[in-house]
């Protein structure tokens, strides 16, 4: 959130204007990628810049390790969701922006 919203006071991070500013800035980035789709990012980067990008996969666990989930108490899960809501909003915007660009 802070990487795209600019300098903010801690109480401002969750404000709609801060989230909108972050999404607006993210939309200006030439190539957007998500960790769960590195091959897609590499392909988008290659198409945009005509350069083959090599991303090493350090510390990559097995598929089973990546799929394991830890069960959290509902109260803790709700608290985490509340804390990461601004970042989740930007992540959701990034996903939709990537999809929009790939549909062009």
Secondary structure, 3 states (H helix, E strand, C coil): CHHHHCCCCHHHCCCHHHHHHHHHHHHCCCCCCCHHHHHHHHHHHHHHHCCCCCCCCCCCCCHHHHHCCCCCCHHHHHHHHHHHHHHHHHHHHHHHHHHHHHHC
